[in-house]
Amino acid sequence: MKAVIYARYSSDNQREESIEGQLRECKEYAERNGILILQSYIDRALSAKTDNRPEFQRMIRDSAKGLFDTVLVWKLDRFARNRYDSAHYKSQLRKNGVKVVSATESIADGPEGIILESMLEGMAEYYSAELAQKVNRGMRENALKARSNGGTIPLGYRLDEEHRLKIDPLTAPVVREVFQRYADGENLRTIIRSLNERGIRTSRNYPFRHSSFNTMLKNRKYIGEYHYKDVVIPDAVPPIIPKELFERVQERMKKNQHAPARAKAEEEYLLTTKLFCGHCGRLMIGESGKGRNGTIHRYYKCAGAKRRLGCHKKAVKKDWIERVAVQYTIQRVFQDDLIAQIADELVVLQGAEDSALPLLRRQLADTERGIENMLNAIQQGIFTSSTRQRLEELENLRAELKSSILQAELERPQYSREDIIQWISRFKGGDPNDKAYQRQIIDIFLNSIYVFDDKLVFTYNYKNGSQTVSLADVFAAFGSDSRAGASPK
């Protein structure tokens, strides 16, 4: 007889050693019965409840080649825990002249053997269903006690001894920073670049991307809510984010959900995501259209008016409102006493503790432990293409973290008050008609503009930076935008 061995473990209370035990007992059985073992098929950490097992499927395909006549398993539940799958694949093997033999269960070839085999398969399926039921019941009990049920731990938290979430003092400041910066109007691209340049990683040790924030900014655990399926427990998790800040972020995400790209066609709308309707609070969106004589008109229109949601705010001309935004920002911000005040606040902010360095050091320690674990596995003979790839990833990550730590320790820039004043003052002499200059002024210093029928309300990116200007004063200084009162045809 020529046989192959099929071995499997599903990871529920089993480890790599269970594979070694299965192979050993199957080989001993083969020696006692004069069976020649040709090779072994092994699936690791895969349940027999499903037939989606790579090595199992390869064995079924290989049975058609006529190279072996027996599949040797430690127990029948290694082959399948589902009676349908067991019958289906045993039938397929029989067509190829192959039978399944258990090394530890004595089953005769007669009718009694068929009954015993069916009973063993039924018990395996029952055990599998019962185990799933127990697992679900246990996970629900965990949920009712606000304990973690596995999965990725959100950035800013770690697990305590009872598997409950507790605040991680190293990563929680990063979460607060992200929420605050986003709520204050900063775009995700800038936040992502800032975090990655500082070497800060996600909870899974990857660089930040836009997708990193899809769940993070909506995760209600950050305000203390615990969720698992239909279980919702308020105030069950230590909150990292105040509810008021969380709601501001949700509101901005809703507004930006349908916000257009800043560049529309070949024209750049500099106030995209910064210009709001004073009537309904919605974003004003860049639009363009042709007049009767073929002239292209560009303007900003309230999203509520555009979608006919009950707002009747008239559109404003693009060039006019952008020129007003730049000129009033220049007049308001570039005053010597205000520049000195901003510089003083930035110097104080610079002296605050850098939360990135402790986090980087801990990530490096975690990475070092991961490398040590991989090397221990290799020394025990577990060396596959996946092992090699993961070891290379960890070594590359270690090099990146060491570089980031060195940069943070030795090259963290410290600007003096005079440096900051000089940097801000250099914008005084720019050309207000230059697009690049306009973009810098709006991006760096302007937070938002609310357009009312009789006034404009400016908010700037510094403490107490707000200004209200009547439209009568604006018209006196820059002319009227009334030609944009009606949308082009």
Number of C-alpha atoms within 10 A of each C-alpha: 11 16 22 24 23 25 25 28 21 16 13 10 7 13 13 13 9 17 18 12 13 21 20 13 15 24 20 13 17 19 12 8 10 11 17 15 19 11 12 15 16 19 18 18 15 17 19 24 18 11 17 11 16 13 17 20 14 11 18 17 13 14 22 15 9 10 13 21 18 22 24 26 24 25 20 20 22 19 26 23 25 22 16 11 16 19 14 11 17 18 14 17 22 14 12 18 14 22 17 20 20 19 19 14 14 11 15 12 8 8 9 11 13 13 13 15 18 15 12 18 23 16 16 22 19 14 14 18 15 12 13 12 12 12 12 12 12 13 17 18 13 16 21 16 15 24 21 20 16 8 6 9 14 19 20 22 24 17 14 12 6 10 15 19 22 15 19 14 14 17 23 20 19 20 18 18 14 19 20 17 15 20 19 16 16 17 12 15 11 11 18 18 14 13 19 16 11 17 24 24 20 18 18 10 13 13 16 20 16 10 8 14 15 10 10 16 17 14 16 18 22 26 21 19 17 24 18 16 7 8 11 14 17 13 13 19 21 17 19 20 21 13 14 9 17 21 15 16 21 14 13 16 16 11 15 15 9 11 16 16 14 15 12 12 9 6 11 15 23 22 25 20 25 19 26 24 27 20 15 17 16 20 26 30 26 29 20 19 14 13 12 9 6 9 10 11 18 21 23 26 27 28 23 20 18 17 9 10 10 10 17 14 21 20 26 25 23 22 16 15 22 18 15 16 22 21 16 16 19 20 10 15 22 17 13 12 10 14 17 19 15 19 22 17 13 16 15 10 10 14 9 8 8 12 15 20 20 14 19 22 15 13 20 20 14 15 20 16 13 16 19 13 13 19 17 12 13 14 10 9 9 12 13 10 8 9 15 13 11 15 18 13 13 20 16 12 18 19 12 14 23 15 13 21 21 13 15 17 10 8 10 11 9 10 13 14 18 11 12 17 19 14 13 17 16 10 14 14 8 13 11 16 11 9 12 11 15 19 17 14 20 21 15 11 18 25 21 22 24 20 24 17 12 12 16 21 16 22 20 19 18 16 10 8 14 16 14 12 13 13 18 13 12 18 13 9 10 15 12 15 17 12 12 19 14 10 20 17 10
